[in-house]
Amino acid sequence: MVDDADFEDWYRLEHPRVANGLYLICGSVDNAREATDEAFARAAARWVRVRRMDSPTGWTFRVGMNLLRREARRGRREAAALERLPKPAALPVELPDAELWAAVRELPDRQRQVVVLRFVGDLAEAEIGNVLGIKRGTVASNLSRALDALTSKVQQETP
C-alpha cells in the first residue's frame, strides 16, 4: 500500500513494472507504452482516490489491460473492414514528371496539401477548404504561392 508515498515516488517505482507487464501481455512496445502512459495519467487524475486503494498498482494494471483490450478490438474491427475493401494499387504510385512532384514535396505543408488536393485529388477550391478546414480564399492564396514557387524552381533548373 502506498498511502504515505506521493504520486511521483510511486510512479517512478511502479511505471517500469506496469510497462513491462503490459508489454509481456500484448507483445507490442508501442501499445504497451501507450496503455501504460494513459493508465498512469488516469491514476494521476484520480490520485486522491487511487492512493487509498489496497493496490494502486493493480488498479493501474487493470486500466492498462482494459486499454489494451479496447485497442485490440478496434484493431480487429479495422482489419476486418480492410479485408472487405478492394486491394489498392501499390504505393508509391508512378507519377508523371517525377521532378515536378519532388519539387511539390519540398513546398511548405499547407501549400503541398493544396497542390495535391487540387491536381491529384481534382478537388475545387471550396472542397479543399472543407477538407483542410480553411477558407476558400486561403486555399487560393496558398495555391497561388505554391504555383509561383514551382514556376520559379522550374525556371531556375531550365538552362
C-alpha positions in Angstrom: 0.0 0.0 0.0 1.3 3.5 -0.9 -0.7 5.7 1.5 2.4 7.6 2.5 4.1 7.8 -0.9 3.4 10.7 -3.2 2.5 10.1 -6.8 5.9 10.8 -8.2 7.7 8.3 -6.0 5.0 5.7 -6.7 5.2 6.4 -10.4 9.0 6.0 -10.5 8.8 2.7 -8.7 5.8 1.2 -10.5 5.9 2.6 -14.0 8.6 0.1 -15.3 6.8 -2.8 -13.7 3.5 -1.9 -15.3 5.1 -1.1 -18.7 7.0 -4.4 -18.8 3.9 -6.3 -17.7 1.7 -4.7 -20.3 4.4 -5.4 -22.9 4.5 -9.1 -22.0 0.7 -9.2 -22.2 0.4 -7.6 -25.6 3.7 -8.1 -27.3 3.9 -4.5 -28.7 6.3 -2.0 -27.2 4.2 0.9 -28.7 0.9 -0.4 -27.5 2.3 -1.2 -24.0 3.9 2.2 -23.7 0.7 4.0 -24.8 -1.5 2.0 -22.4 0.9 2.4 -19.6 1.1 6.2 -20.0 -2.7 6.5 -20.3 -3.2 4.3 -17.2 -0.8 6.4 -15.1 -2.3 9.6 -16.4 -5.7 8.3 -15.2 -4.2 7.4 -11.9 -2.7 10.9 -11.5 -6.0 12.5 -12.3 -7.7 10.3 -9.6 -4.7 10.1 -7.2 -6.6 11.2 -4.1 -8.9 8.1 -4.5 -6.4 5.7 -6.2 -3.7 6.1 -3.5 -6.2 4.9 -0.9 -6.9 1.6 -2.7 -5.4 -1.6 -1.5 -3.4 -1.9 -4.7 -3.0 1.3 -6.8 -0.6 -0.7 -9.0 -3.2 -3.4 -9.5 -5.8 -0.7 -10.4 -3.3 0.7 -12.9 -2.6 -2.7 -14.4 -6.4 -3.2 -14.8 -6.8 0.2 -16.5 -3.8 -0.6 -18.8 -5.2 -4.0 -19.7 -8.6 -2.6 -20.4 -7.0 -0.1 -22.8 -5.1 -2.9 -24.5 -8.2 -5.0 -24.9 -10.1 -1.9 -26.4 -7.2 -1.3 -28.8 -7.1 -4.9 -29.8 -10.8 -4.9 -30.5 -10.5 -1.8 -32.5 -7.6 -3.3 -34.5 -9.6 -6.4 -35.3 -12.5 -4.3 -36.5 -10.2 -2.2 -38.7 -8.5 -5.3 -40.1 -11.9 -6.9 -40.9 -13.1 -3.7 -42.6 -9.8 -3.5 -44.6 -10.3 -7.1 -45.7 -13.6 -6.2 -47.3 -12.1 -3.4 -49.3 -10.6 -4.0 -52.8 -6.8 -4.1 -52.7 -5.3 -0.7 -53.6 -2.6 -0.1 -56.1 0.9 -0.4 -54.6 2.4 2.8 -53.3 4.1 4.9 -54.3 2.2 5.4 -57.4 4.2 6.2 -60.5 3.6 9.9 -61.2 4.4 11.5 -64.4 7.1 14.2 -64.2 8.8 12.9 -61.0 11.0 16.0 -60.8 7.9 18.3 -60.6 6.4 16.1 -57.8 9.8 16.1 -56.0 9.6 19.9 -56.0 6.0 19.8 -54.7 7.2 17.6 -51.8 9.6 20.5 -50.9 6.8 23.0 -50.6 5.6 24.1 -47.1 3.0 21.7 -45.7 -0.1 23.7 -46.4 1.0 24.6 -50.0 1.8 21.0 -50.7 -1.5 19.8 -49.3 -3.4 22.4 -51.5 -1.5 21.4 -54.6 -2.0 17.7 -54.1 -5.7 18.1 -53.4 -6.2 20.3 -56.4 -4.2 18.5 -59.0 -4.2 14.9 -57.8 -7.5 14.9 -55.9 -9.1 17.1 -58.6 -11.0 19.0 -55.8 -12.3 22.5 -56.3 -11.0 25.3 -54.0 -14.2 25.2 -51.9 -13.8 21.4 -51.4 -10.2 21.8 -50.5 -11.1 24.4 -47.9 -13.6 22.0 -46.4 -11.0 19.2 -46.3 -8.4 21.4 -44.7 -10.7 23.4 -42.5 -9.7 26.7 -44.1 -11.4 29.4 -46.1 -11.6 29.3 -49.9 -9.5 32.5 -50.1 -6.8 30.9 -48.0 -6.8 27.9 -50.4 -6.5 30.3 -53.4 -3.6 32.2 -51.9 -1.7 29.0 -50.9 -2.3 27.6 -54.3 -1.0 30.8 -55.9 2.1 30.9 -53.8 2.8 27.2 -54.4 2.5 27.6 -58.2 4.7 30.7 -58.1 7.3 28.7 -56.1 7.1 25.8 -58.5 7.3 28.0 -61.6 10.4 29.7 -60.1 12.0 26.4 -59.4 11.4 25.1 -62.9 12.8 28.3 -64.4 15.9 28.1 -62.3 16.5 24.5 -63.4 15.8 25.1 -67.1 19.0 26.1 -68.9 
